[in-house]
Amino acid sequence: MMRLEWFRTALGWRRLPLAVAALAVVLGAPALWTGLQVDDYLARVIMMRTPFAEEHYDGPLSMFDFVSGDPERTHALIDLGLLPWWTLENVRLRFFRPITVVTHWLDYQLWPDSAFLMHAHNLLWFALAMAAVAVLYRRLMAPAWLAGLAALLYTIDDAHSMAAGWVANRNGSLMVLFGALALLAHVRWRRAPDPDGGTRASTWPWAILAHGSLLLSVFSNEGGIAVCAYLFAYAIFLDRGTLRVRILTLAPYAVLIVLWRLAYNAMDYGTWGSRAYVDPVRSPLRFAAAVAERAPALFMGQWAFPPSDIQLMVPFAVQVGLAIAGTAVFVCITAALLPLLRRDRLARFWFTGMLLSLIPICAPFPMDRLLLFVGIGAMGLLAQFIAAVMQAGPEKPPRAIRTLCWGLIALHLILAPMLFPARIIGFALFGDTLKTCIDSVPIDEDVSNRTVVAINAPNPFFMYYIPLMRALEAKPIPMHMRNLGPANLLPGRVSMTREDERTIVVWSNLGFLWVLVRDSAYPLNVGEVVRLSGMSAEVRAIAPQGWPHKVAFTFDKPLEDPSLQWIRFKSGIFVPWTPPRVGESLELDP
């Protein structure tokens, strides 16, 4: 009992927000030595104003401008080999995040050659975000130790590890920091400042700060719109006055979001033509289907296991299973929370904010790093649930509820802080593997006049980053790159047959389905030919899922021509390769 009282006293400490900020830095500290990873290289290419960036990108603001939607520019990237040959030429993946870009620009003005300091800068924003959320909990929850428990649970949540450990994901920390400030300012605007509630003080400076912080949040990351989920929940469950007055307080936020979105569309930002990213405004029906498909996996990633990230890496049947499992987790958690939700307005506020904030993050494919706003409501609820179970009187909750409570404690208070640095290190190991592989590419010095052809790159990233990394090292970049394999995230069976002196036919049981750059709503048909410089790809057969799974690649010259440099992926690196003889077939390693 004394230990429990000590724990409560520590969680109720007045300076706990500073403590969780320090804890956030400790958990994220392994990132300081992980260097740059994956999308960090694209940011560096752009921020360092390399000749490659001058040719293909429009300055610092294009850091999150992955594919412009301009068919001519997209075709140029396909022709270079930066994008797969089956990319939809008017696909758009453009995000307007000027606040985030400014912080990266500062990195390259102050310490352009220090990944350590870039990560330190990253951890600063993450720590500030965790402190702001801790202050929000303290503002809304009582007693203080309960708010402290929610803040602790939120800070150590391993779903937040990428915001702390990946420089390119700094937008998540900024989004949450400004989102929490928007909620805090809104509460101050709608409440009297004295602890007893008093009469509501219409303090317009707080209202202006709330609206301004909302804008800063969405200008850091579009997911900042999830702030509106909690603003709505606050108006329904915690605000005072008539329902009409409470709803009217939301009107200025709605106007602000509408104006933001109109400007966003006018500047041609957003997504289109990608199965991985669905724009809720441009494709509302597809987005509704994405919510049904992705929300259960995200909910399960927040509350239970496994991480939602795996949905992109498993077959469709397993994705359906994850959706069913996620729905079951939702039903179980909701059933356990029902007594708390019935009697406690604050619990209903957290629950509603959590569920509504799930909706916008169903636009991209599921990833735990998207759960930053969902976690605010989830950890507030979990803290209340733990307190309710542990403080129950003589009438103890049913055994199933107590078992669930202890399971959640083990998962979120014991396992989560161990997984937090582990996920940072795991991501760094993937990035290091990628860099090692790309550094191994056996490219001749005269490659700027040649086409590099890979037969089995393990996934699209391995080809995408070859020119970026070579541009950073001022090395010659291939005139063109071609990847004949499907480059799927999932291993599968792939076979190859040389049909004639200029043609290789590739068959994959999974198909060419890198869904980031083409939606199945815009299929390639049998007989359709994609023409690139020096090569054409003809679709010979379509898999049941609608993706090409047999493709004939015909080169303008014989496969042995010196202008073609062949490579294959083997044992973690790229090695030279010789095409088979005419009529010969072979199986490629998965």
Rosetta blueprint (number, residue, H / E / L):
1 M L
2 M H
3 R H
4 L H
5 E H
6 W H
7 F H
8 R H
9 T H
10 A H
11 L H
12 G L
13 W L
14 R L
15 R L
16 L H
17 P H
18 L H
19 A H
20 V H
21 A H
22 A H
23 L H
24 A H
25 V H
26 V H
27 L H
28 G H
29 A H
30 P H
31 A H
32 L H
33 W H
34 T L
35 G L
36 L L
37 Q L
38 V L
39 D H
40 D H
41 Y H
42 L H
43 A H
44 R H
45 V H
46 I H
47 M H
48 M L
49 R L
50 T L
51 P H
52 F H
53 A H
54 E H
55 E H
56 H H
57 Y L
58 D L
59 G L
60 P H
61 L H
62 S H
63 M H
64 F H
65 D E
66 F E
67 V E
68 S E
69 G L
70 D L
71 P H
72 E H
73 R H
74 T H
75 H H
76 A H
77 L H
78 I H
79 D H
80 L H
81 G L
82 L L
83 L L
84 P L
85 W L
86 W L
87 T L
88 L L
89 E L
90 N L
91 V L
92 R E
93 L E
94 R E
95 F L
96 F L
97 R L
98 P H
99 I H
100 T H
101 V H
102 V H
103 T H
104 H H
105 W H
106 L H
107 D H
108 Y H
109 Q H
110 L H
111 W L
112 P L
113 D L
114 S L
115 A H
116 F H
117 L H
118 M H
119 H H
120 A H
121 H H
122 N H
123 L H
124 L H
125 W H
126 F H
127 A H
128 L H
129 A H
130 M H
131 A H
132 A H
133 V H
134 A H
135 V H
136 L H
137 Y H
138 R H
139 R H
140 L H
141 M L
142 A L
143 P L
144 A H
145 W H
146 L H
147 A H
148 G H
149 L H
150 A H
151 A H
152 L H
153 L H
154 Y H
155 T H
156 I L
157 D L
158 D H
159 A H
160 H H
161 S H
162 M H
163 A H
164 A H
165 G H
166 W L
167 V H
168 A H
169 N H
170 R H
171 N H
172 G H
173 S H
174 L H
175 M H
176 V H
177 L H
178 F H
179 G H
180 A H
181 L H
182 A H
183 L H
184 L H
185 A H
186 H H
187 V H
188 R H
189 W H
190 R H
191 R L
192 A L
193 P L
194 D L
195 P L
196 D L
197 G L
198 G L
199 T L
200 R L
201 A L
202 S L
203 T L
204 W H
205 P H
206 W H
207 A H
208 I H
209 L H
210 A H
211 H H
212 G H
213 S H
214 L H
215 L H
216 L H
217 S H
218 V H
219 F H
220 S H
221 N L
222 E H
223 G H
224 G H
225 I H
226 A H
227 V H
228 C H
229 A H
230 Y H
231 L H
232 F H
233 A H
234 Y H
235 A H
236 I H
237 F H
238 L L
239 D L
240 R L
241 G L
242 T L
243 L H
244 R H
245 V H
246 R H
247 I H
248 L H
249 T L
250 L L
251 A H
252 P H
253 Y H
254 A H
255 V H
256 L H
257 I H
258 V H
259 L H
260 W H
261 R H
262 L H
263 A H
264 Y H
265 N H
266 A H
267 M L
268 D L
269 Y L
270 G E
271 T E
272 W E
273 G L
274 S L
275 R L
276 A L
277 Y L
278 V L
279 D L
280 P L
281 V L
282 R L
283 S L
284 P H
285 L H
286 R H
287 F H
288 A H
289 A H
290 A H
291 V H
292 A H
293 E H
294 R H
295 A H
296 P H
297 A H
298 L H
299 F H
300 M H
301 G H
302 Q H
303 W H
304 A L
305 F L
306 P L
307 P L
308 S H
309 D H
310 I H
311 Q H
312 L H
313 M H
314 V L
315 P L
316 F H
317 A H
318 V H
319 Q H
320 V H
321 G H
322 L H
323 A H
324 I H
325 A H
326 G H
327 T H
328 A H
329 V H
330 F H
331 V H
332 C H
333 I H
334 T H
335 A H
336 A H
337 L H
338 L H
339 P H
340 L H
341 L H
342 R H
343 R H
344 D L
345 R H
346 L H
347 A H
348 R H
349 F H
350 W H
351 F H
352 T H
353 G H
354 M H
355 L H
356 L H
357 S H
358 L H
359 I L
360 P H
361 I H
362 C H
363 A L
364 P L
365 F L
366 P L
367 M L
368 D H
369 R H
370 L H
371 L L
372 L H
373 F H
374 V H
375 G H
376 I H
377 G H
378 A H
379 M H
380 G H
381 L H
382 L H
383 A H
384 Q H
385 F H
386 I H
387 A H
388 A H
389 V H
390 M H
391 Q L
392 A L
393 G L
394 P L
395 E L
396 K L
397 P L
398 P L
399 R H
400 A H
401 I H
402 R H
403 T H
404 L H
405 C H
406 W H
407 G H
408 L H
409 I H
410 A H
411 L H
412 H H
413 L H
414 I H
415 L H
416 A H
417 P H
418 M H
419 L H
420 F H
421 P H
422 A H
423 R H
424 I H
425 I H
426 G H
427 F H
428 A H
429 L H
430 F H
431 G H
432 D H
433 T H
434 L H
435 K H
436 T H
437 C H
438 I H
439 D H
440 S L
441 V L
442 P L
443 I L
444 D L
445 E L
446 D L
447 V H
448 S H
449 N H
450 R L
451 T E
452 V E
453 V E
454 A E
455 I L
456 N L
457 A L
458 P L
459 N L
460 P H
461 F H
462 F H
463 M H
464 Y H
465 Y H
466 I H
467 P H
468 L H
469 M H
470 R H
471 A H
472 L H
473 E L
474 A L
475 K L
476 P L
477 I L
478 P L
479 M L
480 H E
481 M E
482 R E
483 N E
484 L L
485 G L
486 P L
487 A L
488 N L
489 L L
490 L L
491 P L
492 G L
493 R L
494 V E
495 S E
496 M E
497 T E
498 R E
499 E E
500 D E
501 E L
502 R L
503 T E
504 I E
505 V E
506 V E
507 W E
508 S E
509 N L
510 L L
511 G L
512 F L
513 L L
514 W L
515 V L
516 L L
517 V L
518 R L
519 D L
520 S L
521 A L
522 Y L
523 P L
524 L L
525 N L
526 V L
527 G L
528 E L
529 V E
530 V E
531 R E
532 L E
533 S L
534 G L
535 M E
536 S E
537 A E
538 E E
539 V E
540 R E
541 A E
542 I E
543 A L
544 P L
545 Q L
546 G L
547 W L
548 P E
549 H E
550 K E
551 V E
552 A E
553 F E
554 T E
555 F E
556 D L
557 K L
558 P L
559 L L
560 E L
561 D L
562 P L
563 S L
564 L E
565 Q E
566 W E
567 I E
568 R E
569 F E
570 K E
571 S L
572 G L
573 I E
574 F E
575 V E
576 P E
577 W L
578 T L
579 P L
580 P L
581 R L
582 V L
583 G L
584 E L
585 S E
586 L E
587 E E
588 L E
589 D L
590 P L
